[in-house]
Amino acid sequence: MARKDAASKITLKVTTGVGADGKTLYKNRTISGIAPSLTDADALTVGRGFAGLQKHGLSLVTRTDTAVLED
């Protein structure tokens, strides 16, 4: 089996405020085009770096990898 067209993206979950019900409000910011060969630790560092450019506080960094699988 072979993998091709592998890609990664990082999603930042940022805190945008508090709702009328007192619950925290969140929004997602997605950064595409991340090298799939990047280690998870480096991906977290990149995510935190992008989060530092946001006016909202960072809650969570997630990574999503995709690839086409062929025989």
mmCIF file as Biopython writes it, N, C-alpha, C and O atoms, coordinates in Angstrom:
data_model
#
loop_
_atom_site.group_PDB
_atom_site.id
_atom_site.type_symbol
_atom_site.label_atom_id
_atom_site.label_alt_id
_atom_site.label_comp_id
_atom_site.label_asym_id
_atom_site.label_entity_id
_atom_site.label_seq_id
_atom_site.pdbx_PDB_ins_code
_atom_site.Cartn_x
_atom_site.Cartn_y
_atom_site.Cartn_z
_atom_site.occupancy
_atom_site.B_iso_or_equiv
_atom_site.auth_seq_id
_atom_site.auth_asym_id
_atom_site.pdbx_PDB_model_num
ATOM 1   N N  . MET A ? 1  ? 0.840   -1.165 0.000  1.0 0.0 1  A 1 
ATOM 2   C CA . MET A ? 1  ? 0.000   0.000  0.000  1.0 0.0 1  A 1 
ATOM 3   C C  . MET A ? 1  ? 0.892   1.236  0.000  1.0 0.0 1  A 1 
ATOM 4   O O  . MET A ? 1  ? 1.944   1.261  0.638  1.0 0.0 1  A 1 
ATOM 5   N N  . ALA A ? 2  ? 0.460   2.236  -0.711 1.0 0.0 2  A 1 
ATOM 6   C CA . ALA A ? 2  ? 1.234   3.470  -0.813 1.0 0.0 2  A 1 
ATOM 7   C C  . ALA A ? 2  ? 0.387   4.659  -0.382 1.0 0.0 2  A 1 
ATOM 8   O O  . ALA A ? 2  ? -0.830  4.679  -0.562 1.0 0.0 2  A 1 
ATOM 9   N N  . ARG A ? 3  ? 1.056   5.634  0.184  1.0 0.0 3  A 1 
ATOM 10  C CA . ARG A ? 3  ? 0.422   6.907  0.547  1.0 0.0 3  A 1 
ATOM 11  C C  . ARG A ? 3  ? 0.883   7.957  -0.434 1.0 0.0 3  A 1 
ATOM 12  O O  . ARG A ? 3  ? 2.066   8.013  -0.769 1.0 0.0 3  A 1 
ATOM 13  N N  . LYS A ? 4  ? -0.025  8.791  -0.899 1.0 0.0 4  A 1 
ATOM 14  C CA . LYS A ? 4  ? 0.380   9.913  -1.736 1.0 0.0 4  A 1 
ATOM 15  C C  . LYS A ? 4  ? -0.516  11.097 -1.432 1.0 0.0 4  A 1 
ATOM 16  O O  . LYS A ? 4  ? -1.565  10.962 -0.802 1.0 0.0 4  A 1 
ATOM 17  N N  . ASP A ? 5  ? -0.091  12.235 -1.883 1.0 0.0 5  A 1 
ATOM 18  C CA . ASP A ? 5  ? -0.820  13.482 -1.647 1.0 0.0 5  A 1 
ATOM 19  C C  . ASP A ? 5  ? -1.073  13.728 -0.163 1.0 0.0 5  A 1 
ATOM 20  O O  . ASP A ? 5  ? -2.135  14.220 0.220  1.0 0.0 5  A 1 
ATOM 21  N N  . ALA A ? 6  ? -0.100  13.386 0.662  1.0 0.0 6  A 1 
ATOM 22  C CA . ALA A ? 6  ? -0.232  13.597 2.102  1.0 0.0 6  A 1 
ATOM 23  C C  . ALA A ? 6  ? -0.221  15.096 2.400  1.0 0.0 6  A 1 
ATOM 24  O O  . ALA A ? 6  ? 0.514   15.861 1.776  1.0 0.0 6  A 1 
ATOM 25  N N  . ALA A ? 7  ? -1.040  15.494 3.354  1.0 0.0 7  A 1 
ATOM 26  C CA . ALA A ? 7  ? -1.118  16.898 3.760  1.0 0.0 7  A 1 
ATOM 27  C C  . ALA A ? 7  ? -1.486  16.950 5.235  1.0 0.0 7  A 1 
ATOM 28  O O  . ALA A ? 7  ? -2.073  16.015 5.779  1.0 0.0 7  A 1 
ATOM 29  N N  . SER A ? 8  ? -1.134  18.045 5.861  1.0 0.0 8  A 1 
ATOM 30  C CA . SER A ? 8  ? -1.487  18.266 7.259  1.0 0.0 8  A 1 
ATOM 31  C C  . SER A ? 8  ? -2.035  19.668 7.426  1.0 0.0 8  A 1 
ATOM 32  O O  . SER A ? 8  ? -1.730  20.579 6.656  1.0 0.0 8  A 1 
ATOM 33  N N  . LYS A ? 9  ? -2.858  19.812 8.458  1.0 0.0 9  A 1 
ATOM 34  C CA . LYS A ? 9  ? -3.333  21.142 8.828  1.0 0.0 9  A 1 
ATOM 35  C C  . LYS A ? 9  ? -3.388  21.217 10.344 1.0 0.0 9  A 1 
ATOM 36  O O  . LYS A ? 9  ? -3.516  20.202 11.028 1.0 0.0 9  A 1 
ATOM 37  N N  . ILE A ? 10 ? -3.289  22.426 10.850 1.0 0.0 10 A 1 
ATOM 38  C CA . ILE A ? 10 ? -3.357  22.673 12.282 1.0 0.0 10 A 1 
ATOM 39  C C  . ILE A ? 10 ? -4.583  23.533 12.534 1.0 0.0 10 A 1 
ATOM 40  O O  . ILE A ? 10 ? -4.825  24.511 11.825 1.0 0.0 10 A 1 
ATOM 41  N N  . THR A ? 11 ? -5.355  23.163 13.548 1.0 0.0 11 A 1 
ATOM 42  C CA . THR A ? 11 ? -6.522  23.952 13.925 1.0 0.0 11 A 1 
ATOM 43  C C  . THR A ? 11 ? -6.312  24.495 15.332 1.0 0.0 11 A 1 
ATOM 44  O O  . THR A ? 11 ? -6.004  23.753 16.265 1.0 0.0 11 A 1 
ATOM 45  N N  . LEU A ? 12 ? -6.485  25.803 15.462 1.0 0.0 12 A 1 
ATOM 46  C CA . LEU A ? 12 ? -6.376  26.467 16.754 1.0 0.0 12 A 1 
ATOM 47  C C  . LEU A ? 12 ? -7.780  26.737 17.270 1.0 0.0 12 A 1 
ATOM 48  O O  . LEU A ? 12 ? -8.588  27.349 16.572 1.0 0.0 12 A 1 
ATOM 49  N N  . LYS A ? 13 ? -8.073  26.299 18.457 1.0 0.0 13 A 1 
ATOM 50  C CA . LYS A ? 13 ? -9.349  26.616 19.100 1.0 0.0 13 A 1 
ATOM 51  C C  . LYS A ? 13 ? -9.051  27.788 20.030 1.0 0.0 13 A 1 
ATOM 52  O O  . LYS A ? 13 ? -8.302  27.652 20.998 1.0 0.0 13 A 1 
ATOM 53  N N  . VAL A ? 14 ? -9.647  28.944 19.726 1.0 0.0 14 A 1 
ATOM 54  C CA . VAL A ? 14 ? -9.365  30.147 20.508 1.0 0.0 14 A 1 
ATOM 55  C C  . VAL A ? 14 ? -10.606 30.578 21.277 1.0 0.0 14 A 1 
ATOM 56  O O  . VAL A ? 14 ? -11.735 30.387 20.826 1.0 0.0 14 A 1 
ATOM 57  N N  . THR A ? 15 ? -10.375 31.158 22.436 1.0 0.0 15 A 1 
ATOM 58  C CA . THR A ? 15 ? -11.436 31.666 23.293 1.0 0.0 15 A 1 
ATOM 59  C C  . THR A ? 15 ? -11.783 33.071 22.828 1.0 0.0 15 A 1 
ATOM 60  O O  . THR A ? 15 ? -10.919 33.947 22.782 1.0 0.0 15 A 1 
ATOM 61  N N  . THR A ? 16 ? -13.060 33.286 22.480 1.0 0.0 16 A 1 
ATOM 62  C CA . THR A ? 16 ? -13.454 34.600 21.954 1.0 0.0 16 A 1 
ATOM 63  C C  . THR A ? 16 ? -14.281 35.425 22.922 1.0 0.0 16 A 1 
ATOM 64  O O  . THR A ? 16 ? -14.584 36.585 22.644 1.0 0.0 16 A 1 
ATOM 65  N N  . GLY A ? 17 ? -14.648 34.848 24.047 1.0 0.0 17 A 1 
ATOM 66  C CA . GLY A ? 17 ? -15.429 35.604 25.027 1.0 0.0 17 A 1 
ATOM 67  C C  . GLY A ? 17 ? -16.296 34.689 25.861 1.0 0.0 17 A 1 
ATOM 68  O O  . GLY A ? 17 ? -16.081 33.480 25.939 1.0 0.0 17 A 1 
ATOM 69  N N  . VAL A ? 18 ? -17.290 35.313 26.485 1.0 0.0 18 A 1 
ATOM 70  C CA . VAL A ? 18 ? -18.226 34.588 27.330 1.0 0.0 18 A 1 
ATOM 71  C C  . VAL A ? 18 ? -19.634 34.941 26.867 1.0 0.0 18 A 1 
ATOM 72  O O  . VAL A ? 18 ? -19.958 36.112 26.671 1.0 0.0 18 A 1 
ATOM 73  N N  . GLY A ? 19 ? -20.466 33.921 26.695 1.0 0.0 19 A 1 
ATOM 74  C CA . GLY A ? 19 ? -21.841 34.132 26.260 1.0 0.0 19 A 1 
ATOM 75  C C  . GLY A ? 19 ? -22.726 34.630 27.385 1.0 0.0 19 A 1 
ATOM 76  O O  . GLY A ? 19 ? -22.309 34.679 28.542 1.0 0.0 19 A 1 
ATOM 77  N N  . ALA A ? 20 ? -23.963 35.002 27.037 1.0 0.0 20 A 1 
ATOM 78  C CA . ALA A ? 20 ? -24.926 35.495 28.020 1.0 0.0 20 A 1 
ATOM 79  C C  . ALA A ? 20 ? -25.227 34.450 29.089 1.0 0.0 20 A 1 
ATOM 80  O O  . ALA A ? 20 ? -25.614 34.787 30.207 1.0 0.0 20 A 1 
ATOM 81  N N  . ASP A ? 21 ? -25.043 33.171 28.732 1.0 0.0 21 A 1 
ATOM 82  C CA . ASP A ? 21 ? -25.295 32.089 29.682 1.0 0.0 21 A 1 
ATOM 83  C C  . ASP A ? 21 ? -24.093 31.788 30.568 1.0 0.0 21 A 1 
ATOM 84  O O  . ASP A ? 21 ? -24.145 30.892 31.411 1.0 0.0 21 A 1 
ATOM 85  N N  . GLY A ? 22 ? -23.009 32.541 30.375 1.0 0.0 22 A 1 
ATOM 86  C CA . GLY A ? 22 ? -21.815 32.351 31.199 1.0 0.0 22 A 1 
ATOM 87  C C  . GLY A ? 22 ? -20.837 31.333 30.660 1.0 0.0 22 A 1 
ATOM 88  O O  . GLY A ? 22 ? -19.787 31.108 31.261 1.0 0.0 22 A 1 
ATOM 89  N N  . LYS A ? 23 ? -21.164 30.704 29.523 1.0 0.0 23 A 1 
ATOM 90  C CA . LYS A ? 23 ? -20.277 29.698 28.936 1.0 0.0 23 A 1 
ATOM 91  C C  . LYS A ? 23 ? -19.250 30.377 28.023 1.0 0.0 23 A 1 
ATOM 92  O O  . LYS A ? 23 ? -19.527 31.388 27.379 1.0 0.0 23 A 1 
ATOM 93  N N  . THR A ? 24 ? -18.068 29.784 27.995 1.0 0.0 24 A 1 
ATOM 94  C CA . THR A ? 24 ? -16.994 30.299 27.155 1.0 0.0 24 A 1 
ATOM 95  C C  . THR A ? 24 ? -17.324 30.081 25.684 1.0 0.0 24 A 1 
ATOM 96  O O  . THR A ? 24 ? -17.800 29.013 25.300 1.0 0.0 24 A 1 
ATOM 97  N N  . LEU A ? 25 ? -17.068 31.101 24.860 1.0 0.0 25 A 1 
ATOM 98  C CA . LEU A ? 25 ? -17.279 31.018 23.416 1.0 0.0 25 A 1 
ATOM 99  C C  . LEU A ? 25 ? -15.948 30.729 22.730 1.0 0.0 25 A 1 
ATOM 100 O O  . LEU A ? 25 ? -14.914 31.280 23.107 1.0 0.0 25 A 1 
ATOM 101 N N  . TYR A ? 26 ? -15.980 29.858 21.717 1.0 0.0 26 A 1 
ATOM 102 C CA . TYR A ? 26 ? -14.771 29.458 20.999 1.0 0.0 26 A 1 
ATOM 103 C C  . TYR A ? 26 ? -14.954 29.655 19.494 1.0 0.0 26 A 1 
ATOM 104 O O  . TYR A ? 26 ? -16.075 29.627 18.986 1.0 0.0 26 A 1 
ATOM 105 N N  . LYS A ? 27 ? -13.853 29.850 18.800 1.0 0.0 27 A 1 
ATOM 106 C CA . LYS A ? 27 ? -13.803 29.847 17.339 1.0 0.0 27 A 1 
ATOM 107 C C  . LYS A ? 27 ? -12.588 29.035 16.937 1.0 0.0 27 A 1 
ATOM 108 O O  . LYS A ? 27 ? -11.620 28.932 17.690 1.0 0.0 27 A 1 
ATOM 109 N N  . ASN A ? 28 ? -12.644 28.458 15.738 1.0 0.0 28 A 1 
ATOM 110 C CA . ASN A ? 28 ? -11.511 27.695 15.202 1.0 0.0 28 A 1 
ATOM 111 C C  . ASN A ? 28 ? -10.801 28.490 14.128 1.0 0.0 28 A 1 
ATOM 112 O O  . ASN A ? 28 ? -11.438 29.159 13.315 1.0 0.0 28 A 1 
ATOM 113 N N  . ARG A ? 29 ? -9.483  28.417 14.126 1.0 0.0 29 A 1 
ATOM 114 C CA . ARG A ? 29 ? -8.634  29.011 13.093 1.0 0.0 29 A 1 
ATOM 115 C C  . ARG A ? 29 ? -7.808  27.872 12.505 1.0 0.0 29 A 1 
ATOM 116 O O  . ARG A ? 29 ? -7.109  27.171 13.238 1.0 0.0 29 A 1 
ATOM 117 N N  . THR A ? 30 ? -7.882  27.682 11.195 1.0 0.0 30 A 1 
ATOM 118 C CA . THR A ? 30 ? -7.191  26.566 10.550 1.0 0.0 30 A 1 
ATOM 119 C C  . THR A ? 30 ? -6.044  27.066 9.689  1.0 0.0 30 A 1 
ATOM 120 O O  . THR A ? 30 ? -6.210  28.002 8.907  1.0 0.0 30 A 1 
ATOM 121 N N  . ILE A ? 31 ? -4.888  26.445 9.832  1.0 0.0 31 A 1 
ATOM 122 C CA . ILE A ? 31 ? -3.699  26.739 9.027  1.0 0.0 31 A 1 
ATOM 123 C C  . ILE A ? 31 ? -3.416  25.499 8.197  1.0 0.0 31 A 1 
ATOM 124 O O  . ILE A ? 31 ? -3.065  24.450 8.738  1.0 0.0 31 A 1 
ATOM 125 N N  . SER A ? 32 ? -3.566  25.617 6.884  1.0 0.0 32 A 1 
ATOM 126 C CA . SER A ? 32 ? -3.349  24.491 5.972  1.0 0.0 32 A 1 
ATOM 127 C C  . SER A ? 32 ? -1.931  24.531 5.418  1.0 0.0 32 A 1 
ATOM 128 O O  . SER A ? 32 ? -1.193  25.496 5.610  1.0 0.0 32 A 1 
ATOM 129 N N  . GLY A ? 33 ? -1.578  23.465 4.731  1.0 0.0 33 A 1 
ATOM 130 C CA . GLY A ? 33 ? -0.280  23.424 4.057  1.0 0.0 33 A 1 
ATOM 131 C C  . GLY A ? 33 ? 0.884   23.122 4.982  1.0 0.0 33 A 1 
ATOM 132 O O  . GLY A ? 33 ? 2.028   23.451 4.664  1.0 0.0 33 A 1 
ATOM 133 N N  . ILE A ? 34 ? 0.613   22.505 6.114  1.0 0.0 34 A 1 
ATOM 134 C CA . ILE A ? 34 ? 1.669   22.116 7.043  1.0 0.0 34 A 1 
ATOM 135 C C  . ILE A ? 34 ? 2.323   20.832 6.513  1.0 0.0 34 A 1 
ATOM 136 O O  . ILE A ? 34 ? 1.624   19.911 6.090  1.0 0.0 34 A 1 
ATOM 137 N N  . ALA A ? 35 ? 3.628   20.773 6.536  1.0 0.0 35 A 1 
ATOM 138 C CA . ALA A ? 35 ? 4.349   19.584 6.038  1.0 0.0 35 A 1 
ATOM 139 C C  . ALA A ? 35 ? 3.970   18.360 6.863  1.0 0.0 35 A 1 
ATOM 140 O O  . ALA A ? 35 ? 4.060   18.393 8.091  1.0 0.0 35 A 1 
ATOM 141 N N  . PRO A ? 36 ? 3.547   17.280 6.209  1.0 0.0 36 A 1 
ATOM 142 C CA . PRO A ? 36 ? 3.175   16.077 6.958  1.0 0.0 36 A 1 
ATOM 143 C C  . PRO A ? 36 ? 4.353   15.437 7.690  1.0 0.0 36 A 1 
ATOM 144 O O  . PRO A ? 36 ? 4.152   14.649 8.614  1.0 0.0 36 A 1 
ATOM 145 N N  . SER A ? 37 ? 5.562   15.765 7.291  1.0 0.0 37 A 1 
ATOM 146 C CA . SER A ? 37 ? 6.747   15.211 7.942  1.0 0.0 37 A 1 
ATOM 147 C C  . SER A ? 37 ? 7.079   15.934 9.253  1.0 0.0 37 A 1 
ATOM 148 O O  . SER A ? 37 ? 7.958   15.491 9.993  1.0 0.0 37 A 1 
ATOM 149 N N  . LEU A ? 38 ? 6.399   17.020 9.541  1.0 0.0 38 A 1 
ATOM 150 C CA . LEU A ? 38 ? 6.632   17.781 10.763 1.0 0.0 38 A 1 
ATOM 151 C C  . LEU A ? 38 ? 6.283   16.923 11.982 1.0 0.0 38 A 1 
ATOM 152 O O  . LEU A ? 38 ? 5.239   16.270 12.002 1.0 0.0 38 A 1 
ATOM 153 N N  . THR A ? 39 ? 7.140   16.922 12.986 1.0 0.0 39 A 1 
ATOM 154 C CA . THR A ? 39 ? 6.847   16.161 14.202 1.0 0.0 39 A 1 
ATOM 155 C C  . THR A ? 39 ? 5.684   16.807 14.949 1.0 0.0 39 A 1 
ATOM 156 O O  . THR A ? 39 ? 5.389   17.984 14.744 1.0 0.0 39 A 1 
ATOM 157 N N  . ASP A ? 40 ? 5.032   16.046 15.806 1.0 0.0 40 A 1 
ATOM 158 C CA . ASP A ? 40 ? 3.928   16.596 16.588 1.0 0.0 40 A 1 
ATOM 159 C C  . ASP A ? 40 ? 4.393   17.739 17.484 1.0 0.0 40 A 1 
ATOM 160 O O  . ASP A ? 40 ? 3.687   18.736 17.636 1.0 0.0 40 A 1 
ATOM 161 N N  . ALA A ? 41 ? 5.571   17.600 18.072 1.0 0.0 41 A 1 
ATOM 162 C CA . ALA A ? 41 ? 6.102   18.660 18.929 1.0 0.0 41 A 1 
ATOM 163 C C  . ALA A ? 41 ? 6.320   19.949 18.132 1.0 0.0 41 A 1 
ATOM 164 O O  . ALA A ? 41 ? 6.007   21.041 18.605 1.0 0.0 41 A 1 
ATOM 165 N N  . ASP A ? 42 ? 6.860   19.810 16.915 1.0 0.0 42 A 1 
ATOM 166 C CA . ASP A ? 42 ? 7.072   20.988 16.077 1.0 0.0 42 A 1 
ATOM 167 C C  . ASP A ? 42 ? 5.744   21.585 15.605 1.0 0.0 42 A 1 
ATOM 168 O O  . ASP A ? 42 ? 5.612   22.804 15.502 1.0 0.0 42 A 1 
ATOM 169 N N  . ALA A ? 43 ? 4.765   20.727 15.321 1.0 0.0 43 A 1 
ATOM 170 C CA . ALA A ? 43 ? 3.446   21.213 14.916 1.0 0.0 43 A 1 
ATOM 171 C C  . ALA A ? 43 ? 2.810   22.015 16.054 1.0 0.0 43 A 1 
ATOM 172 O O  . ALA A ? 43 ? 2.172   23.039 15.811 1.0 0.0 43 A 1 
ATOM 173 N N  . LEU A ? 44 ? 2.982   21.555 17.283 1.0 0.0 44 A 1 
ATOM 174 C CA . LEU A ? 44 ? 2.473   22.291 18.446 1.0 0.0 44 A 1 
ATOM 175 C C  . LEU A ? 44 ? 3.167   23.642 18.564 1.0 0.0 44 A 1 
ATOM 176 O O  . LEU A ? 44 ? 2.521   24.648 18.857 1.0 0.0 44 A 1 
ATOM 177 N N  . THR A ? 45 ? 4.469   23.670 18.338 1.0 0.0 45 A 1 
ATOM 178 C CA . THR A ? 45 ? 5.215   24.927 18.390 1.0 0.0 45 A 1 
ATOM 179 C C  . THR A ? 45 ? 4.717   25.894 17.325 1.0 0.0 45 A 1 
ATOM 180 O O  . THR A ? 45 ? 4.540   27.082 17.595 1.0 0.0 45 A 1 
ATOM 181 N N  . VAL A ? 46 ? 4.489   25.389 16.113 1.0 0.0 46 A 1 
ATOM 182 C CA . VAL A ? 46 ? 3.963   26.223 15.026 1.0 0.0 46 A 1 
ATOM 183 C C  . VAL A ? 46 ? 2.576   26.746 15.402 1.0 0.0 46 A 1 
ATOM 184 O O  . VAL A ? 46 ? 2.282   27.926 15.208 1.0 0.0 46 A 1 
ATOM 185 N N  . GLY A ? 47 ? 1.728   25.874 15.938 1.0 0.0 47 A 1 
ATOM 186 C CA . GLY A ? 47 ? 0.393   26.291 16.350 1.0 0.0 47 A 1 
ATOM 187 C C  . GLY A ? 47 ? 0.431   27.375 17.402 1.0 0.0 47 A 1 
ATOM 188 O O  . GLY A ? 47 ? -0.316  28.351 17.321 1.0 0.0 47 A 1 
ATOM 189 N N  . ARG A ? 48 ? 1.289   27.216 18.381 1.0 0.0 48 A 1 
ATOM 190 C CA . ARG A ? 48 ? 1.422   28.239 19.432 1.0 0.0 48 A 1 
ATOM 191 C C  . ARG A ? 48 ? 1.955   29.542 18.863 1.0 0.0 48 A 1 
ATOM 192 O O  . ARG A ? 48 ? 1.576   30.624 19.312 1.0 0.0 48 A 1 
ATOM 193 N N  . GLY A ? 49 ? 2.843   29.438 17.863 1.0 0.0 49 A 1 
ATOM 194 C CA . GLY A ? 49 ? 3.363   30.643 17.218 1.0 0.0 49 A 1 
ATOM 195 C C  . GLY A ? 49 ? 2.258   31.409 16.509 1.0 0.0 49 A 1 
ATOM 196 O O  . GLY A ? 49 ? 2.167   32.630 16.632 1.0 0.0 49 A 1 
ATOM 197 N N  . PHE A ? 50 ? 1.414   30.691 15.764 1.0 0.0 50 A 1 
ATOM 198 C CA . PHE A ? 50 ? 0.279   31.339 15.099 1.0 0.0 50 A 1 
ATOM 199 C C  . PHE A ? 50 ? -0.703  31.893 16.127 1.0 0.0 50 A 1 
ATOM 200 O O  . PHE A ? 50 ? -1.284  32.959 15.920 1.0 0.0 50 A 1 
ATOM 201 N N  . ALA A ? 51 ? -0.890  31.181 17.225 1.0 0.0 51 A 1 
ATOM 202 C CA . ALA A ? 51 ? -1.810  31.643 18.265 1.0 0.0 51 A 1 
ATOM 203 C C  . ALA A ? 51 ? -1.329  32.961 18.856 1.0 0.0 51 A 1 
ATOM 204 O O  . ALA A ? 51 ? -2.139  33.801 19.249 1.0 0.0 51 A 1 
ATOM 205 N N  . GLY A ? 52 ? -0.023  33.143 18.920 1.0 0.0 52 A 1 
ATOM 206 C CA . GLY A ? 52 ? 0.524   34.393 19.433 1.0 0.0 52 A 1 
ATOM 207 C C  . GLY A ? 52 ? 0.179   35.599 18.565 1.0 0.0 52 A 1 
ATOM 208 O O  . GLY A ? 52 ? 0.273   36.740 19.017 1.0 0.0 52 A 1 
ATOM 209 N N  . LEU A ? 53 ? -0.216  35.348 17.329 1.0 0.0 53 A 1 
ATOM 210 C CA . LEU A ? 53 ? -0.612  36.420 16.420 1.0 0.0 53 A 1 
ATOM 211 C C  . LEU A ? 53 ? -2.097  36.766 16.549 1.0 0.0 53 A 1 
ATOM 212 O O  . LEU A ? 53 ? -2.557  37.755 15.977 1.0 0.0 53 A 1 
ATOM 213 N N  . GLN A ? 54 ? -2.839  35.961 17.291 1.0 0.0 54 A 1 
ATOM 214 C CA . GLN A ? 54 ? -4.272  36.174 17.488 1.0 0.0 54 A 1 
ATOM 215 C C  . GLN A ? 54 ? -4.506  37.103 18.669 1.0 0.0 54 A 1 
ATOM 216 O O  . GLN A ? 54 ? -3.709  37.143 19.607 1.0 0.0 54 A 1 
ATOM 217 N N  . LYS A ? 55 ? -5.601  37.848 18.618 1.0 0.0 55 A 1 
ATOM 218 C CA . LYS A ? 55 ? -5.944  38.664 19.777 1.0 0.0 55 A 1 
ATOM 219 C C  . LYS A ? 55 ? -6.665  37.841 20.841 1.0 0.0 55 A 1 
ATOM 220 O O  . LYS A ? 55 ? -6.789  38.269 21.988 1.0 0.0 55 A 1 
ATOM 221 N N  . HIS A ? 56 ? -7.144  36.651 20.451 1.0 0.0 56 A 1 
ATOM 222 C CA . HIS A ? 56 ? -7.859  35.776 21.380 1.0 0.0 56 A 1 
ATOM 223 C C  . HIS A ? 56 ? -6.908  34.757 21.995 1.0 0.0 56 A 1 
ATOM 224 O O  . HIS A ? 56 ? -5.876  34.428 21.412 1.0 0.0 56 A 1 
ATOM 225 N N  . GLY A ? 57 ? -7.261  34.265 23.168 1.0 0.0 57 A 1 
ATOM 226 C CA . GLY A ? 57 ? -6.431  33.289 23.864 1.0 0.0 57 A 1 
ATOM 227 C C  . GLY A ? 57 ? -6.569  31.893 23.278 1.0 0.0 57 A 1 
ATOM 228 O O  . GLY A ? 57 ? -7.638  31.512 22.802 1.0 0.0 57 A 1 
ATOM 229 N N  . LEU A ? 58 ? -5.490  31.143 23.314 1.0 0.0 58 A 1 
ATOM 230 C CA . LEU A ? 58 ? -5.462  29.788 22.789 1.0 0.0 58 A 1 
ATOM 231 C C  . LEU A ? 58 ? -6.027  28.805 23.807 1.0 0.0 58 A 1 
ATOM 232 O O  . LEU A ? 58 ? -5.669  28.837 24.984 1.0 0.0 58 A 1 
ATOM 233 N N  . SER A ? 59 ? -6.913  27.934 23.339 1.0 0.0 59 A 1 
ATOM 234 C CA . SER A ? 59 ? -7.473  26.893 24.191 1.0 0.0 59 A 1 
ATOM 235 C C  . SER A ? 59 ? -6.907  25.524 23.832 1.0 0.0 59 A 1 
ATOM 236 O O  . SER A ? 59 ? -6.615  24.719 24.717 1.0 0.0 59 A 1 
ATOM 237 N N  . LEU A ? 60 ? -6.748  25.252 22.506 1.0 0.0 60 A 1 
ATOM 238 C CA . LEU A ? 60 ? -6.377  23.915 22.068 1.0 0.0 60 A 1 
ATOM 239 C C  . LEU A ? 60 ? -5.742  23.973 20.687 1.0 0.0 60 A 1 
ATOM 240 O O  . LEU A ? 60 ? -6.140  24.782 19.848 1.0 0.0 60 A 1 
ATOM 241 N N  . VAL A ? 61 ? -4.750  23.114 20.449 1.0 0.0 61 A 1 
ATOM 242 C CA . VAL A ? 61 ? -4.146  22.942 19.119 1.0 0.0 61 A 1 
ATOM 243 C C  . VAL A ? 61 ? -4.390  21.507 18.685 1.0 0.0 61 A 1 
ATOM 244 O O  . VAL A ? 61 ? -4.057  20.569 19.410 1.0 0.0 61 A 1 
ATOM 245 N N  . THR A ? 62 ? -4.976  21.331 17.494 1.0 0.0 62 A 1 
ATOM 246 C CA . THR A ? 62 ? -5.164  19.990 16.953 1.0 0.0 62 A 1 
ATOM 247 C C  . THR A ? 62 ? -4.485  19.894 15.593 1.0 0.0 62 A 1 
ATOM 248 O O  . THR A ? 62 ? -4.320  20.888 14.887 1.0 0.0 62 A 1 
ATOM 249 N N  . ARG A ? 63 ? -4.101  18.686 15.251 1.0 0.0 63 A 1 
ATOM 250 C CA . ARG A ? 63 ? -3.452  18.424 13.967 1.0 0.0 63 A 1 
ATOM 251 C C  . ARG A ? 63 ? -4.267  17.374 13.233 1.0 0.0 63 A 1 
ATOM 252 O O  . ARG A ? 63 ? -4.693  16.378 13.818 1.0 0.0 63 A 1 
ATOM 253 N N  . THR A ? 64 ? -4.482  17.612 11.930 1.0 0.0 64 A 1 
ATOM 254 C CA . THR A ? 64 ? -5.205  16.657 11.098 1.0 0.0 64 A 1 
ATOM 255 C C  . THR A ? 64 ? -4.343  16.285 9.908  1.0 0.0 64 A 1 
ATOM 256 O O  . THR A ? 64 ? -3.920  17.156 9.148  1.0 0.0 64 A 1 
ATOM 257 N N  . ASP A ? 65 ? -4.079  14.988 9.742  1.0 0.0 65 A 1 
ATOM 258 C CA . ASP A ? 65 ? -3.304  14.489 8.618  1.0 0.0 65 A 1 
ATOM 259 C C  . ASP A ? 65 ? -4.237  13.771 7.656  1.0 0.0 65 A 1 
ATOM 260 O O  . ASP A ? 65 ? -5.125  13.033 8.083  1.0 0.0 65 A 1 
ATOM 261 N N  . THR A ? 66 ? -4.038  13.985 6.354  1.0 0.0 66 A 1 
ATOM 262 C CA . THR A ? 66 ? -4.815  13.280 5.340  1.0 0.0 66 A 1 
ATOM 263 C C  . THR A ? 66 ? -3.869  12.761 4.263  1.0 0.0 66 A 1 
ATOM 264 O O  . THR A ? 66 ? -2.801  13.328 4.029  1.0 0.0 66 A 1 
ATOM 265 N N  . ALA A ? 67 ? -4.275  11.677 3.615  1.0 0.0 67 A 1 
ATOM 266 C CA . ALA A ? 67 ? -3.480  11.101 2.538  1.0 0.0 67 A 1 
ATOM 267 C C  . ALA A ? 67 ? -4.368  10.199 1.691  1.0 0.0 67 A 1 
ATOM 268 O O  . ALA A ? 67 ? -5.367  9.663  2.171  1.0 0.0 67 A 1 
ATOM 269 N N  . VAL A ? 68 ? -3.992  10.039 0.435  1.0 0.0 68 A 1 
ATOM 270 C CA . VAL A ? 68 ? -4.654  9.098  -0.452 1.0 0.0 68 A 1 
ATOM 271 C C  . VAL A ? 68 ? -3.921  7.773  -0.336 1.0 0.0 68 A 1 
ATOM 272 O O  . VAL A ? 68 ? -2.697  7.724  -0.456 1.0 0.0 68 A 1 
ATOM 273 N N  . LEU A ? 69 ? -4.671  6.693  -0.102 1.0 0.0 69 A 1 
ATOM 274 C CA . LEU A ? 69 ? -4.077  5.362  0.015  1.0 0.0 69 A 1 
ATOM 275 C C  . LEU A ? 69 ? -4.364  4.570  -1.252 1.0 0.0 69 A 1 
ATOM 276 O O  . LEU A ? 69 ? -5.499  4.526  -1.727 1.0 0.0 69 A 1 
ATOM 277 N N  . GLU A ? 70 ? -3.321  3.944  -1.794 1.0 0.0 70 A 1 
ATOM 278 C CA . GLU A ? 70 ? -3.456  3.160  -3.012 1.0 0.0 70 A 1 
ATOM 279 C C  . GLU A ? 70 ? -2.744  1.827  -2.862 1.0 0.0 70 A 1 
ATOM 280 O O  . GLU A ? 70 ? -1.815  1.693  -2.065 1.0 0.0 70 A 1 
ATOM 281 N N  . ASP A ? 71 ? -3.187  0.840  -3.636 1.0 0.0 71 A 1 
ATOM 282 C CA . ASP A ? 71 ? -2.516  -0.459 -3.666 1.0 0.0 71 A 1 
ATOM 283 C C  . ASP A ? 71 ? -1.230  -0.365 -4.450 1.0 0.0 71 A 1 
ATOM 284 O O  . ASP A ? 71 ? -0.518  -1.359 -4.590 1.0 0.0 71 A 1 
#
